[in-house]
Amino acid sequence: MDSHTYPVTRTDAEWRARLTPEQYAVMRNHGT
């Protein structure tokens, strides 16, 4: 884990709307 924390203030649906499917998968699942 990196040393920075980012408060998550968006719902999954909001993140899905903002991010590409790839970005969402990486953010949520730490996909590689």
CHARMM-style PDB file with segment names, atoms N, HN, CA, C and O in Angstrom:
ATOM      1  N   MET     1       0.843  -1.200   0.000  1.00  0.00      PROA
ATOM      2  CA  MET     1       0.000   0.000   0.000  1.00  0.00      PROA
ATOM      3  C   MET     1       0.877   1.249   0.000  1.00  0.00      PROA
ATOM      4  O   MET     1       1.925   1.279   0.645  1.00  0.00      PROA
ATOM      5  N   ASP     2       0.450   2.261  -0.715  1.00  0.00      PROA
ATOM      6  HN  ASP     2      -0.401   2.236  -1.239  1.00  0.00      PROA
ATOM      7  CA  ASP     2       1.225   3.489  -0.655  1.00  0.00      PROA
ATOM      8  C   ASP     2       0.856   4.269   0.600  1.00  0.00      PROA
ATOM      9  O   ASP     2      -0.088   3.922   1.310  1.00  0.00      PROA
ATOM     10  N   SER     3       1.610   5.318   0.857  1.00  0.00      PROA
ATOM     11  HN  SER     3       2.376   5.600   0.280  1.00  0.00      PROA
ATOM     12  CA  SER     3       1.446   6.022   2.120  1.00  0.00      PROA
ATOM     13  C   SER     3       0.329   7.059   2.065  1.00  0.00      PROA
ATOM     14  O   SER     3      -0.007   7.666   3.082  1.00  0.00      PROA
ATOM     15  N   HSD     4      -0.237   7.259   0.902  1.00  0.00      PROA
ATOM     16  HN  HSD     4       0.036   6.766   0.076  1.00  0.00      PROA
ATOM     17  CA  HSD     4      -1.292   8.256   0.766  1.00  0.00      PROA
ATOM     18  C   HSD     4      -2.656   7.594   0.904  1.00  0.00      PROA
ATOM     19  O   HSD     4      -2.882   6.495   0.398  1.00  0.00      PROA
ATOM     20  N   THR     5      -3.546   8.269   1.588  1.00  0.00      PROA
ATOM     21  HN  THR     5      -3.362   9.162   1.999  1.00  0.00      PROA
ATOM     22  CA  THR     5      -4.913   7.773   1.670  1.00  0.00      PROA
ATOM     23  C   THR     5      -5.828   8.778   0.986  1.00  0.00      PROA
ATOM     24  O   THR     5      -5.648   9.989   1.119  1.00  0.00      PROA
ATOM     25  N   TYR     6      -6.802   8.268   0.260  1.00  0.00      PROA
ATOM     26  HN  TYR     6      -6.948   7.285   0.152  1.00  0.00      PROA
ATOM     27  CA  TYR     6      -7.732   9.124  -0.442  1.00  0.00      PROA
ATOM     28  C   TYR     6      -9.137   8.818   0.069  1.00  0.00      PROA
ATOM     29  O   TYR     6      -9.633   7.706  -0.110  1.00  0.00      PROA
ATOM     30  N   PRO     7      -9.770   9.779   0.693  1.00  0.00      PROA
ATOM     31  CA  PRO     7     -11.125   9.511   1.172  1.00  0.00      PROA
ATOM     32  C   PRO     7     -12.049   9.215  -0.002  1.00  0.00      PROA
ATOM     33  O   PRO     7     -12.081   9.959  -0.983  1.00  0.00      PROA
ATOM     34  N   VAL     8     -12.784   8.143   0.106  1.00  0.00      PROA
ATOM     35  HN  VAL     8     -12.758   7.539   0.903  1.00  0.00      PROA
ATOM     36  CA  VAL     8     -13.693   7.756  -0.969  1.00  0.00      PROA
ATOM     37  C   VAL     8     -15.062   8.322  -0.654  1.00  0.00      PROA
ATOM     38  O   VAL     8     -15.718   7.902   0.298  1.00  0.00      PROA
ATOM     39  N   THR     9     -15.486   9.276  -1.461  1.00  0.00      PROA
ATOM     40  HN  THR     9     -14.953   9.618  -2.235  1.00  0.00      PROA
ATOM     41  CA  THR     9     -16.756   9.934  -1.206  1.00  0.00      PROA
ATOM     42  C   THR     9     -17.761   9.647  -2.315  1.00  0.00      PROA
ATOM     43  O   THR     9     -18.849  10.222  -2.341  1.00  0.00      PROA
ATOM     44  N   ARG    10     -17.392   8.758  -3.224  1.00  0.00      PROA
ATOM     45  HN  ARG    10     -16.508   8.290  -3.202  1.00  0.00      PROA
ATOM     46  CA  ARG    10     -18.297   8.415  -4.313  1.00  0.00      PROA
ATOM     47  C   ARG    10     -18.746   6.973  -4.175  1.00  0.00      PROA
ATOM     48  O   ARG    10     -18.029   6.132  -3.632  1.00  0.00      PROA
ATOM     49  N   THR    11     -19.930   6.701  -4.667  1.00  0.00      PROA
ATOM     50  HN  THR    11     -20.513   7.384  -5.107  1.00  0.00      PROA
ATOM     51  CA  THR    11     -20.429   5.336  -4.674  1.00  0.00      PROA
ATOM     52  C   THR    11     -19.813   4.573  -5.837  1.00  0.00      PROA
ATOM     53  O   THR    11     -19.218   5.164  -6.738  1.00  0.00      PROA
ATOM     54  N   ASP    12     -19.961   3.262  -5.805  1.00  0.00      PROA
ATOM     55  HN  ASP    12     -20.444   2.782  -5.073  1.00  0.00      PROA
ATOM     56  CA  ASP    12     -19.469   2.452  -6.915  1.00  0.00      PROA
ATOM     57  C   ASP    12     -20.062   2.923  -8.240  1.00  0.00      PROA
ATOM     58  O   ASP    12     -19.362   2.997  -9.249  1.00  0.00      PROA
ATOM     59  N   ALA    13     -21.346   3.239  -8.230  1.00  0.00      PROA
ATOM     60  HN  ALA    13     -21.915   3.179  -7.409  1.00  0.00      PROA
ATOM     61  CA  ALA    13     -21.998   3.669  -9.467  1.00  0.00      PROA
ATOM     62  C   ALA    13     -21.384   4.964  -9.985  1.00  0.00      PROA
ATOM     63  O   ALA    13     -21.195   5.130 -11.190  1.00  0.00      PROA
ATOM     64  N   GLU    14     -21.072   5.882  -9.069  1.00  0.00      PROA
ATOM     65  HN  GLU    14     -21.226   5.747  -8.090  1.00  0.00      PROA
ATOM     66  CA  GLU    14     -20.456   7.138  -9.485  1.00  0.00      PROA
ATOM     67  C   GLU    14     -19.070   6.903 -10.060  1.00  0.00      PROA
ATOM     68  O   GLU    14     -18.701   7.508 -11.067  1.00  0.00      PROA
ATOM     69  N   TRP    15     -18.300   6.023  -9.423  1.00  0.00      PROA
ATOM     70  HN  TRP    15     -18.600   5.532  -8.605  1.00  0.00      PROA
ATOM     71  CA  TRP    15     -16.971   5.712  -9.950  1.00  0.00      PROA
ATOM     72  C   TRP    15     -17.077   5.062 -11.322  1.00  0.00      PROA
ATOM     73  O   TRP    15     -16.305   5.384 -12.225  1.00  0.00      PROA
ATOM     74  N   ARG    16     -18.031   4.144 -11.481  1.00  0.00      PROA
ATOM     75  HN  ARG    16     -18.658   3.881 -10.747  1.00  0.00      PROA
ATOM     76  CA  ARG    16     -18.193   3.480 -12.785  1.00  0.00      PROA
ATOM     77  C   ARG    16     -18.526   4.498 -13.859  1.00  0.00      PROA
ATOM     78  O   ARG    16     -18.084   4.370 -15.001  1.00  0.00      PROA
ATOM     79  N   ALA    17     -19.305   5.509 -13.495  1.00  0.00      PROA
ATOM     80  HN  ALA    17     -19.664   5.613 -12.568  1.00  0.00      PROA
ATOM     81  CA  ALA    17     -19.676   6.526 -14.469  1.00  0.00      PROA
ATOM     82  C   ALA    17     -18.483   7.411 -14.829  1.00  0.00      PROA
ATOM     83  O   ALA    17     -18.387   7.888 -15.960  1.00  0.00      PROA
ATOM     84  N   ARG    18     -17.581   7.631 -13.883  1.00  0.00      PROA
ATOM     85  HN  ARG    18     -17.659   7.244 -12.965  1.00  0.00      PROA
ATOM     86  CA  ARG    18     -16.451   8.531 -14.097  1.00  0.00      PROA
ATOM     87  C   ARG    18     -15.275   7.846 -14.768  1.00  0.00      PROA
ATOM     88  O   ARG    18     -14.567   8.462 -15.565  1.00  0.00      PROA
ATOM     89  N   LEU    19     -15.063   6.578 -14.452  1.00  0.00      PROA
ATOM     90  HN  LEU    19     -15.638   6.078 -13.805  1.00  0.00      PROA
ATOM     91  CA  LEU    19     -13.863   5.895 -14.911  1.00  0.00      PROA
ATOM     92  C   LEU    19     -14.172   4.958 -16.061  1.00  0.00      PROA
ATOM     93  O   LEU    19     -15.309   4.524 -16.247  1.00  0.00      PROA
ATOM     94  N   THR    20     -13.130   4.653 -16.833  1.00  0.00      PROA
ATOM     95  HN  THR    20     -12.206   5.005 -16.681  1.00  0.00      PROA
ATOM     96  CA  THR    20     -13.284   3.606 -17.833  1.00  0.00      PROA
ATOM     97  C   THR    20     -13.375   2.271 -17.106  1.00  0.00      PROA
ATOM     98  O   THR    20     -12.946   2.170 -15.957  1.00  0.00      PROA
ATOM     99  N   PRO    21     -13.920   1.255 -17.745  1.00  0.00      PROA
ATOM    100  CA  PRO    21     -13.987  -0.059 -17.095  1.00  0.00      PROA
ATOM    101  C   PRO    21     -12.628  -0.528 -16.602  1.00  0.00      PROA
ATOM    102  O   PRO    21     -12.524  -1.135 -15.536  1.00  0.00      PROA
ATOM    103  N   GLU    22     -11.583  -0.247 -17.381  1.00  0.00      PROA
ATOM    104  HN  GLU    22     -11.668   0.246 -18.247  1.00  0.00      PROA
ATOM    105  CA  GLU    22     -10.242  -0.671 -16.967  1.00  0.00      PROA
ATOM    106  C   GLU    22      -9.808   0.080 -15.720  1.00  0.00      PROA
ATOM    107  O   GLU    22      -9.299  -0.526 -14.776  1.00  0.00      PROA
ATOM    108  N   GLN    23     -10.002   1.389 -15.706  1.00  0.00      PROA
ATOM    109  HN  GLN    23     -10.415   1.881 -16.472  1.00  0.00      PROA
ATOM    110  CA  GLN    23      -9.610   2.182 -14.542  1.00  0.00      PROA
ATOM    111  C   GLN    23     -10.383   1.742 -13.304  1.00  0.00      PROA
ATOM    112  O   GLN    23      -9.827   1.651 -12.210  1.00  0.00      PROA
ATOM    113  N   TYR    24     -11.661   1.473 -13.491  1.00  0.00      PROA
ATOM    114  HN  TYR    24     -12.113   1.547 -14.380  1.00  0.00      PROA
ATOM    115  CA  TYR    24     -12.493   1.053 -12.366  1.00  0.00      PROA
ATOM    116  C   TYR    24     -12.014  -0.272 -11.800  1.00  0.00      PROA
ATOM    117  O   TYR    24     -11.932  -0.448 -10.584  1.00  0.00      PROA
ATOM    118  N   ALA    25     -11.694  -1.211 -12.701  1.00  0.00      PROA
ATOM    119  HN  ALA    25     -11.761  -1.068 -13.689  1.00  0.00      PROA
ATOM    120  CA  ALA    25     -11.231  -2.524 -12.256  1.00  0.00      PROA
ATOM    121  C   ALA    25      -9.927  -2.398 -11.484  1.00  0.00      PROA
ATOM    122  O   ALA    25      -9.745  -3.052 -10.457  1.00  0.00      PROA
ATOM    123  N   VAL    26      -9.019  -1.560 -11.974  1.00  0.00      PROA
ATOM    124  HN  VAL    26      -9.167  -1.029 -12.808  1.00  0.00      PROA
ATOM    125  CA  VAL    26      -7.741  -1.380 -11.288  1.00  0.00      PROA
ATOM    126  C   VAL    26      -7.963  -0.742  -9.923  1.00  0.00      PROA
ATOM    127  O   VAL    26      -7.368  -1.168  -8.933  1.00  0.00      PROA
ATOM    128  N   MET    27      -8.815   0.277  -9.866  1.00  0.00      PROA
ATOM    129  HN  MET    27      -9.298   0.623 -10.670  1.00  0.00      PROA
ATOM    130  CA  MET    27      -9.051   0.969  -8.605  1.00  0.00      PROA
ATOM    131  C   MET    27      -9.702   0.039  -7.586  1.00  0.00      PROA
ATOM    132  O   MET    27      -9.286  -0.024  -6.429  1.00  0.00      PROA
ATOM    133  N   ARG    28     -10.723  -0.676  -8.031  1.00  0.00      PROA
ATOM    134  HN  ARG    28     -11.060  -0.625  -8.971  1.00  0.00      PROA
ATOM    135  CA  ARG    28     -11.506  -1.481  -7.115  1.00  0.00      PROA
ATOM    136  C   ARG    28     -10.827  -2.795  -6.753  1.00  0.00      PROA
ATOM    137  O   ARG    28     -10.851  -3.221  -5.598  1.00  0.00      PROA
ATOM    138  N   ASN    29     -10.232  -3.422  -7.734  1.00  0.00      PROA
ATOM    139  HN  ASN    29     -10.213  -3.076  -8.672  1.00  0.00      PROA
ATOM    140  CA  ASN    29      -9.732  -4.781  -7.544  1.00  0.00      PROA
ATOM    141  C   ASN    29      -8.216  -4.842  -7.541  1.00  0.00      PROA
ATOM    142  O   ASN    29      -7.633  -5.920  -7.431  1.00  0.00      PROA
ATOM    143  N   HSD    30      -7.572  -3.680  -7.662  1.00  0.00      PROA
ATOM    144  HN  HSD    30      -8.045  -2.803  -7.752  1.00  0.00      PROA
ATOM    145  CA  HSD    30      -6.121  -3.635  -7.798  1.00  0.00      PROA
ATOM    146  C   HSD    30      -5.692  -4.544  -8.936  1.00  0.00      PROA
ATOM    147  O   HSD    30      -4.669  -5.224  -8.856  1.00  0.00      PROA
ATOM    148  N   GLY    31      -6.484  -4.545  -9.988  1.00  0.00      PROA
ATOM    149  HN  GLY    31      -7.315  -3.992 -10.053  1.00  0.00      PROA
ATOM    150  CA  GLY    31      -6.198  -5.388 -11.143  1.00  0.00      PROA
ATOM    151  C   GLY    31      -4.935  -4.928 -11.852  1.00  0.00      PROA
ATOM    152  O   GLY    31      -4.558  -3.758 -11.799  1.00  0.00      PROA
ATOM    153  N   THR    32      -4.302  -5.865 -12.508  1.00  0.00      PROA
ATOM    154  HN  THR    32      -4.609  -6.816 -12.551  1.00  0.00      PROA
ATOM    155  CA  THR    32      -3.075  -5.539 -13.225  1.00  0.00      PROA
ATOM    156  C   THR    32      -3.187  -6.003 -14.661  1.00  0.00      PROA
ATOM    157  OT1 THR    32      -2.253  -5.823 -15.443  1.00  0.00      PROA
TER     158      THR     32
END
